[in-house]
Amino acid sequence: MPIIVNLDVMMAKRKMSLNELSDKVGLTLSNLSILKTGKAKAIRFSTLETICDVLDCQPGDILEYVKDE
């Protein structure tokens, strides 16, 4: 998949667990886990905005485009 989700990288940089992020963002652990593992097919801008606010980062810190070979 050409879109890579670096949520785990940002969480590690902020020393934040999945449980803590789940509480602060208001998403279930399972939905955050699906996003973190790159299995999500979509993300709402409002969800991305909240995650960026909690992690104090930009959307580009979480999402990365990698061209297919």
N, CA, C and O atoms as CSV, one atom per row, in Angstrom:
chain,resi,resn,atom,element,x,y,z
A,1,MET,N,N,0.847,-1.188,0.000
A,1,MET,CA,C,0.000,0.000,0.000
A,1,MET,C,C,0.888,1.246,0.000
A,1,MET,O,O,1.818,1.335,0.801
A,2,PRO,N,N,0.619,2.190,-0.870
A,2,PRO,CA,C,1.488,3.361,-0.975
A,2,PRO,C,C,1.355,4.366,0.169
A,2,PRO,O,O,2.226,5.224,0.315
A,3,ILE,N,N,0.310,4.296,0.977
A,3,ILE,CA,C,0.181,5.185,2.131
A,3,ILE,C,C,0.641,4.419,3.378
A,3,ILE,O,O,0.078,3.382,3.726
A,4,ILE,N,N,1.660,4.942,4.032
A,4,ILE,CA,C,2.209,4.326,5.230
A,4,ILE,C,C,1.749,5.139,6.440
A,4,ILE,O,O,1.832,6.368,6.435
A,5,VAL,N,N,1.267,4.455,7.467
A,5,VAL,CA,C,0.819,5.110,8.691
A,5,VAL,C,C,1.931,4.984,9.732
A,5,VAL,O,O,2.297,3.879,10.133
A,6,ASN,N,N,2.460,6.120,10.160
A,6,ASN,CA,C,3.549,6.162,11.136
A,6,ASN,C,C,3.058,6.561,12.521
A,6,ASN,O,O,3.765,7.237,13.268
A,7,LEU,N,N,1.851,6.143,12.854
A,7,LEU,CA,C,1.276,6.494,14.149
A,7,LEU,C,C,2.118,5.941,15.298
A,7,LEU,O,O,2.315,6.617,16.308
A,8,ASP,N,N,2.611,4.719,15.145
A,8,ASP,CA,C,3.417,4.117,16.204
A,8,ASP,C,C,4.718,4.878,16.438
A,8,ASP,O,O,5.203,4.952,17.566
A,9,VAL,N,N,5.284,5.447,15.367
A,9,VAL,CA,C,6.511,6.242,15.486
A,9,VAL,C,C,6.242,7.507,16.301
A,9,VAL,O,O,7.010,7.852,17.199
A,10,MET,N,N,5.149,8.189,15.981
A,10,MET,CA,C,4.818,9.421,16.713
A,10,MET,C,C,4.455,9.120,18.164
A,10,MET,O,O,4.794,9.892,19.061
A,11,MET,N,N,3.775,8.014,18.396
A,11,MET,CA,C,3.444,7.631,19.763
A,11,MET,C,C,4.721,7.355,20.560
A,11,MET,O,O,4.822,7.743,21.724
A,12,ALA,N,N,5.680,6.696,19.946
A,12,ALA,CA,C,6.949,6.409,20.624
A,12,ALA,C,C,7.707,7.700,20.920
A,12,ALA,O,O,8.277,7.851,22.001
A,13,LYS,N,N,7.716,8.634,19.962
A,13,LYS,CA,C,8.400,9.914,20.173
A,13,LYS,C,C,7.782,10.688,21.331
A,13,LYS,O,O,8.483,11.390,22.060
A,14,ARG,N,N,6.473,10.558,21.498
A,14,ARG,CA,C,5.761,11.272,22.567
A,14,ARG,C,C,5.635,10.427,23.835
A,14,ARG,O,O,5.042,10.853,24.826
A,15,LYS,N,N,6.208,9.217,23.783
A,15,LYS,CA,C,6.147,8.285,24.927
A,15,LYS,C,C,4.700,8.078,25.393
A,15,LYS,O,O,4.393,8.178,26.581
A,16,MET,N,N,3.826,7.789,24.427
A,16,MET,CA,C,2.409,7.625,24.714
A,16,MET,C,C,1.972,6.219,24.317
A,16,MET,O,O,2.300,5.738,23.232
A,17,SER,N,N,1.242,5.580,25.193
A,17,SER,CA,C,0.741,4.233,24.909
A,17,SER,C,C,-0.542,4.315,24.076
A,17,SER,O,O,-1.168,5.369,23.964
A,18,LEU,N,N,-0.906,3.179,23.501
A,18,LEU,CA,C,-2.133,3.108,22.724
A,18,LEU,C,C,-3.345,3.371,23.619
A,18,LEU,O,O,-4.307,4.013,23.199
A,19,ASN,N,N,-3.290,2.872,24.851
A,19,ASN,CA,C,-4.386,3.119,25.800
A,19,ASN,C,C,-4.544,4.600,26.108
A,19,ASN,O,O,-5.658,5.122,26.136
A,20,GLU,N,N,-3.424,5.273,26.339
A,20,GLU,CA,C,-3.464,6.705,26.652
A,20,GLU,C,C,-3.986,7.513,25.462
A,20,GLU,O,O,-4.812,8.411,25.626
A,21,LEU,N,N,-3.495,7.185,24.264
A,21,LEU,CA,C,-3.960,7.886,23.057
A,21,LEU,C,C,-5.445,7.638,22.843
A,21,LEU,O,O,-6.183,8.556,22.486
A,22,SER,N,N,-5.885,6.410,23.058
A,22,SER,CA,C,-7.297,6.064,22.914
A,22,SER,C,C,-8.165,6.913,23.840
A,22,SER,O,O,-9.202,7.430,23.425
A,23,ASP,N,N,-7.742,7.053,25.084
A,23,ASP,CA,C,-8.497,7.868,26.043
A,23,ASP,C,C,-8.556,9.331,25.626
A,23,ASP,O,O,-9.609,9.963,25.711
A,24,LYS,N,N,-7.427,9.869,25.175
A,24,LYS,CA,C,-7.353,11.290,24.836
A,24,LYS,C,C,-8.051,11.624,23.526
A,24,LYS,O,O,-8.592,12.718,23.368
A,25,VAL,N,N,-8.040,10.672,22.577
A,25,VAL,CA,C,-8.634,10.917,21.257
A,25,VAL,C,C,-10.118,10.564,21.253
A,25,VAL,O,O,-10.899,11.149,20.503
A,26,GLY,N,N,-10.501,9.613,22.087
A,26,GLY,CA,C,-11.898,9.205,22.117
A,26,GLY,C,C,-12.227,8.126,21.107
A,26,GLY,O,O,-13.379,7.997,20.694
A,27,LEU,N,N,-11.230,7.344,20.699
A,27,LEU,CA,C,-11.449,6.222,19.802
A,27,LEU,C,C,-11.223,4.924,20.565
A,27,LEU,O,O,-10.488,4.892,21.553
A,28,THR,N,N,-11.859,3.861,20.099
A,28,THR,CA,C,-11.654,2.570,20.745
A,28,THR,C,C,-10.247,2.066,20.449
A,28,THR,O,O,-9.619,2.457,19.465
A,29,LEU,N,N,-9.774,1.194,21.320
A,29,LEU,CA,C,-8.458,0.586,21.112
A,29,LEU,C,C,-8.411,-0.162,19.786
A,29,LEU,O,O,-7.406,-0.106,19.079
A,30,SER,N,N,-9.485,-0.856,19.446
A,30,SER,CA,C,-9.491,-1.639,18.210
A,30,SER,C,C,-9.401,-0.734,16.976
A,30,SER,O,O,-8.693,-1.062,16.024
A,31,ASN,N,N,-10.103,0.392,16.983
A,31,ASN,CA,C,-10.037,1.303,15.838
A,31,ASN,C,C,-8.657,1.956,15.721
A,31,ASN,O,O,-8.136,2.116,14.617
A,32,LEU,N,N,-8.073,2.329,16.845
A,32,LEU,CA,C,-6.719,2.887,16.814
A,32,LEU,C,C,-5.704,1.847,16.368
A,32,LEU,O,O,-4.765,2.164,15.638
A,33,SER,N,N,-5.888,0.623,16.798
A,33,SER,CA,C,-4.990,-0.458,16.411
A,33,SER,C,C,-5.050,-0.709,14.911
A,33,SER,O,O,-4.018,-0.921,14.273
A,34,ILE,N,N,-6.247,-0.684,14.348
A,34,ILE,CA,C,-6.422,-0.859,12.905
A,34,ILE,C,C,-5.704,0.260,12.160
A,34,ILE,O,O,-5.054,0.016,11.143
A,35,LEU,N,N,-5.820,1.471,12.659
A,35,LEU,CA,C,-5.136,2.605,12.042
A,35,LEU,C,C,-3.623,2.463,12.175
A,35,LEU,O,O,-2.886,2.674,11.212
A,36,LYS,N,N,-3.168,2.106,13.364
A,36,LYS,CA,C,-1.737,2.002,13.650
A,36,LYS,C,C,-1.057,0.939,12.796
A,36,LYS,O,O,0.084,1.120,12.374
A,37,THR,N,N,-1.748,-0.164,12.541
A,37,THR,CA,C,-1.159,-1.250,11.760
A,37,THR,C,C,-1.280,-1.039,10.257
A,37,THR,O,O,-0.800,-1.856,9.471
A,38,GLY,N,N,-1.920,0.056,9.857
A,38,GLY,CA,C,-2.032,0.355,8.428
A,38,GLY,C,C,-3.144,-0.398,7.731
A,38,GLY,O,O,-3.191,-0.424,6.501
A,39,LYS,N,N,-4.043,-1.013,8.490
A,39,LYS,CA,C,-5.134,-1.790,7.895
A,39,LYS,C,C,-6.380,-0.951,7.629
A,39,LYS,O,O,-7.333,-1.439,7.022
A,40,ALA,N,N,-6.383,0.291,8.071
A,40,ALA,CA,C,-7.539,1.170,7.859
A,40,ALA,C,C,-7.642,1.552,6.389
A,40,ALA,O,O,-6.633,1.770,5.719
A,41,LYS,N,N,-8.859,1.630,5.904
A,41,LYS,CA,C,-9.100,2.027,4.518
A,41,LYS,C,C,-9.337,3.530,4.387
A,41,LYS,O,O,-9.231,4.089,3.295
A,42,ALA,N,N,-9.658,4.181,5.509
A,42,ALA,CA,C,-9.947,5.618,5.495
A,42,ALA,C,C,-9.776,6.175,6.899
A,42,ALA,O,O,-9.763,5.438,7.885
A,43,ILE,N,N,-9.646,7.494,6.964
A,43,ILE,CA,C,-9.620,8.194,8.256
A,43,ILE,C,C,-10.334,9.523,8.066
A,43,ILE,O,O,-10.128,10.211,7.065
A,44,ARG,N,N,-11.155,9.873,9.010
A,44,ARG,CA,C,-11.856,11.153,8.953
A,44,ARG,C,C,-10.878,12.274,9.292
A,44,ARG,O,O,-9.991,12.112,10.130
A,45,PHE,N,N,-11.056,13.401,8.632
A,45,PHE,CA,C,-10.197,14.552,8.919
A,45,PHE,C,C,-10.330,14.976,10.377
A,45,PHE,O,O,-9.350,15.405,10.987
A,46,SER,N,N,-11.515,14.863,10.935
A,46,SER,CA,C,-11.710,15.252,12.337
A,46,SER,C,C,-10.912,14.329,13.269
A,46,SER,O,O,-10.371,14.779,14.279
A,47,THR,N,N,-10.843,13.055,12.929
A,47,THR,CA,C,-10.050,12.108,13.720
A,47,THR,C,C,-8.569,12.424,13.582
A,47,THR,O,O,-7.839,12.444,14.573
A,48,LEU,N,N,-8.129,12.669,12.364
A,48,LEU,CA,C,-6.726,13.015,12.116
A,48,LEU,C,C,-6.359,14.307,12.844
A,48,LEU,O,O,-5.272,14.419,13.411
A,49,GLU,N,N,-7.261,15.270,12.826
A,49,GLU,CA,C,-7.032,16.535,13.521
A,49,GLU,C,C,-6.866,16.317,15.027
A,49,GLU,O,O,-5.977,16.901,15.647
A,50,THR,N,N,-7.715,15.484,15.607
A,50,THR,CA,C,-7.641,15.217,17.041
A,50,THR,C,C,-6.348,14.486,17.398
A,50,THR,O,O,-5.704,14.811,18.395
A,51,ILE,N,N,-5.971,13.501,16.588
A,51,ILE,CA,C,-4.725,12.767,16.830
A,51,ILE,C,C,-3.538,13.717,16.753
A,51,ILE,O,O,-2.645,13.664,17.597
A,52,CYS,N,N,-3.524,14.587,15.743
A,52,CYS,CA,C,-2.436,15.557,15.607
A,52,CYS,C,C,-2.396,16.514,16.788
A,52,CYS,O,O,-1.318,16.885,17.253
A,53,ASP,N,N,-3.563,16.915,17.274
A,53,ASP,CA,C,-3.617,17.812,18.432
A,53,ASP,C,C,-3.046,17.127,19.667
A,53,ASP,O,O,-2.249,17.719,20.394
A,54,VAL,N,N,-3.449,15.887,19.905
A,54,VAL,CA,C,-2.995,15.153,21.090
A,54,VAL,C,C,-1.492,14.855,21.008
A,54,VAL,O,O,-0.780,14.976,22.005
A,55,LEU,N,N,-1.014,14.468,19.825
A,55,LEU,CA,C,0.401,14.123,19.658
A,55,LEU,C,C,1.271,15.339,19.325
A,55,LEU,O,O,2.490,15.218,19.198
A,56,ASP,N,N,0.645,16.507,19.184
A,56,ASP,CA,C,1.359,17.742,18.842
A,56,ASP,C,C,2.249,17.531,17.613
A,56,ASP,O,O,3.467,17.699,17.661
A,57,CYS,N,N,1.589,17.155,16.508
A,57,CYS,CA,C,2.317,16.889,15.271
A,57,CYS,C,C,1.486,17.331,14.069
A,57,CYS,O,O,0.372,17.832,14.224
A,58,GLN,N,N,2.029,17.145,12.889
A,58,GLN,CA,C,1.359,17.469,11.636
A,58,GLN,C,C,0.862,16.173,10.989
A,58,GLN,O,O,1.405,15.105,11.272
A,59,PRO,N,N,-0.169,16.244,10.118
A,59,PRO,CA,C,-0.639,15.034,9.434
A,59,PRO,C,C,0.479,14.306,8.680
A,59,PRO,O,O,0.477,13.078,8.601
A,60,GLY,N,N,1.419,15.053,8.136
A,60,GLY,CA,C,2.540,14.454,7.415
A,60,GLY,C,C,3.487,13.677,8.312
A,60,GLY,O,O,4.280,12.869,7.828
A,61,ASP,N,N,3.409,13.915,9.623
A,61,ASP,CA,C,4.209,13.128,10.560
A,61,ASP,C,C,3.610,11.740,10.757
A,61,ASP,O,O,4.308,10.805,11.151
A,62,ILE,N,N,2.323,11.614,10.484
A,62,ILE,CA,C,1.608,10.360,10.690
A,62,ILE,C,C,1.426,9.598,9.375
A,62,ILE,O,O,1.564,8.376,9.340
A,63,LEU,N,N,1.119,10.314,8.307
A,63,LEU,CA,C,0.865,9.681,7.018
A,63,LEU,C,C,1.996,9.970,6.047
A,63,LEU,O,O,2.484,11.097,5.958
A,64,GLU,N,N,2.407,8.936,5.321
A,64,GLU,CA,C,3.509,9.055,4.373
A,64,GLU,C,C,3.123,8.351,3.077
A,64,GLU,O,O,2.566,7.254,3.104
A,65,TYR,N,N,3.418,8.981,1.947
A,65,TYR,CA,C,3.154,8.372,0.640
A,65,TYR,C,C,4.441,7.772,0.105
A,65,TYR,O,O,5.469,8.444,0.021
A,66,VAL,N,N,4.371,6.491,-0.257
A,66,VAL,CA,C,5.515,5.802,-0.842
A,66,VAL,C,C,5.068,5.244,-2.197
A,66,VAL,O,O,4.133,4.449,-2.289
A,67,LYS,N,N,5.754,5.680,-3.220
A,67,LYS,CA,C,5.396,5.266,-4.584
A,67,LYS,C,C,5.620,3.770,-4.786
A,67,LYS,O,O,6.648,3.229,-4.380
A,68,ASP,N,N,4.645,3.102,-5.418
A,68,ASP,CA,C,4.800,1.681,-5.740
A,68,ASP,C,C,5.885,1.507,-6.789
A,68,ASP,O,O,6.047,2.335,-7.685
A,69,GLU,N,N,6.611,0.430,-6.661
A,69,GLU,CA,C,7.674,0.130,-7.634
A,69,GLU,C,C,7.095,-0.478,-8.888
A,69,GLU,O,O,7.835,-0.796,-9.819
